[in-house]
């Protein structure tokens, strides 16, 4: 994908990203850091950070290039570096440089950075900030992880109700430079509560002498600092927001969340769901960065529960030992029946879990889901059973009665697996368990057990054992 | 979640969403549509659309309320209605009203709407638009689904290089009202190619007499109309964009994509991955809206492939029939071994597939993945095998040799499943297959086969059968 996008600029015109990378690699290898920094400053900050991480192994060299970048740009690049590289840069630069970087970072980037650094470095950096900022940083570091408070930034525009449009515009001219966005402007009432919202567009076209009170919108939608980030993401999706105000318990505006941070939240939340649905406990870290012990721990718990759960299936087989001894060929279909049961159940539970999480179906759609899964499983079950029957008597040339036992079981098992797979996630949600738990692994264990019981019961009846 | 957000407004002040819903329900049941419409007009358009869908079954009543809403607001609400309701409204209103709705819809919403409507209605609606717009709509309807072209809208601001700042600002005052966003402004060169970008903020603070040519940024990042929406979403995530320009083959700006549409794309792409990883073919429709035949079809294909794949496991069991007859108790551990193999493999493949799709690991990390999964599986494998061994000899009071056979197999199977689960998605990516195919269902079938072979081989050796 990377190689398709092109870039403009004086040094790098209409060049593909991979070409730029090659040129930079040469410049860095030949220690032509000045020219490298010059070329880098034509790129977007995130690209520079990516290239530094990829091309430079040596912390000393990163520092050289970093220092050659335009000063404001280097702080921007810093925000995109990996925590390890941020740390090595922060340790290597002078106090004055570090102070400059910290002061230039957007407030939410600053908090992210402080959160990732070791305690002694944080202490040192806090001495480089003024006491007011120190207080704010400490407050933000205390918001629970994945809360709205931990996502927000403080660089927002707030106007008083009784300002005129003219005063408001001149205020924005003065302070707008440092804001995360100036396009959404919030209005506070006299008691300093969030009162409303106004777009820059509306402010600019309004008559200069009007009072803000008369032009702002008072139906403003907001989040609390303690709201979960998943809820916040839902609000962005529902209302197509670019910016969302965050208030404290007294309904005072304390921060804003912008949509670019929400895209990351959506990725993190989805990864969590993917992992949960594969029976992995959440780890909070990227795959490449977890220790193997943490990774092993996150996988062990569910494997153990499911292994012990499989004791049931084992004891069912033991219970019907004589059936297996009487018609030995029956055992060869156990894997196929178990796998198909698991797969059919996993399909249904995945669809329903995902729909629940997107909000496209709800608990009250319970009967609709049961009825739909039942009918889908009828179609799929009949089709697969017929194919399976023909396979057994024509290809495997086995007894027709064995074919009937296996295919009838297969049909019932698909019916059961799909209906349970559709219903169990909803039940989980009703009783307050995360529906994602009812994904493939657990569903498989449950329907495997049922599949074996059905199999042996049908065999006993039809084969007169 | 819904009940936590509060709303302002004259009629509805500081009320919870569920309370608002109750009030509206009463108003609608008592046919007090005027008051209902008045209350609705205090809400966000998306909320009105949701409430109309939830509270009103009768198309005639929707139409009454719809007509009572402020005219511009009703077009906004219309954009958020379900296609079925859009259709019933579009059929019921007069031509003049329909023309007004169509003309008020943002261009991207208009295209979405046309795409969902039946052909005869589209034809009728096209006659209500002027010829220039008709041409544009037809062009947009032809962009491939899930391409950048199908996501973009045409309401963007474009300036010529040689305008002055003053001219530019007065131009924006004139046309800004109809734009999707006025905060990101694009600049075209004399040959009408996309030349650069400028923020409204920069334009406003610039000297009035400056020429645009001298202040815009020429390193602009863009997409082509034919780029896949997944690629576009990646660009938004990487660069924290709010707006992305889209160009045609001649590099002429033909549209812009805004980040609110990207949040939907991310959801759709993730749902597709969830489904693929559960062996479901993509359907393009929400769960509640697919026909049962389409749903059955999307699930049948993989179930069939996997069922036929399970033939191998069956024939392995048949091959070792005499082993099973000699030590019957061995068959009772087959489900546990198969389930654990499948679960262990699914965990690894899920983690790796997700990391590949987020770009946090890449094909070149192949050896790192193998080595990591190998070590993780050693830890998990040893722990589970020991627990399993103790369970067999203490709890189940079985022969120590049987315990050894089962636990040794379990250990090897976890090693194999986790390593293969980590490696196969990467191999899939290298040979150009979607890694998501290597998720739970297929991995399970593969490792089940290997697990059975290992089991019978170890049993034959250790039990001297």
Interface residues (C-beta under 8 A of the other chain):
Chain A: X1 X4 X5 X7 X8 X9 X12 X42 X43 X44 X46 X173 X176 X182 X183 X196 X200 X201 X205 X218 X219 X220 X221 X222 X224 X227 X231 X233 X234 X235 X236 X237 X238 X239 X240 X241 X242 X259 X260 X262 X263 X264 X266 X267 X270 X271 X273 X274 X275 X277 X278 X279 X280 X286 X287 X288 X292 X293 X295 X296 X299 X300 X302 X303 X304 X306 X307 X308 X310 X311 X313 X314 X315 X317 X318 X321 X324 X325 X328 X329 X331 X332 X333 X334 X335 X336 X338 X339 X340 X342 X343 X344 X346 X347 X350 X351 X352 X353 X354 X355 X358 X360 X361 X365 X368 X372 X375 X376 X379 X380 X383 X384 X387 X388 X391 X414 X440 X441 X444 X445 X448 X452
Chain B: X1 X4 X5 X7 X8 X9 X12 X42 X43 X44 X46 X173 X176 X182 X183 X195 X196 X200 X201 X205 X218 X219 X220 X221 X222 X224 X227 X231 X233 X234 X235 X236 X237 X238 X239 X240 X241 X242 X259 X260 X262 X263 X264 X266 X267 X270 X271 X273 X274 X275 X277 X278 X279 X280 X286 X287 X288 X292 X293 X295 X296 X299 X300 X302 X303 X304 X306 X307 X308 X310 X311 X313 X314 X315 X317 X318 X321 X324 X325 X328 X329 X331 X332 X333 X334 X335 X336 X338 X339 X340 X342 X343 X344 X346 X347 X349 X350 X351 X352 X353 X354 X355 X358 X360 X361 X365 X368 X372 X375 X376 X379 X380 X383 X384 X387 X388 X391 X414 X440 X441 X444 X445 X448 X452
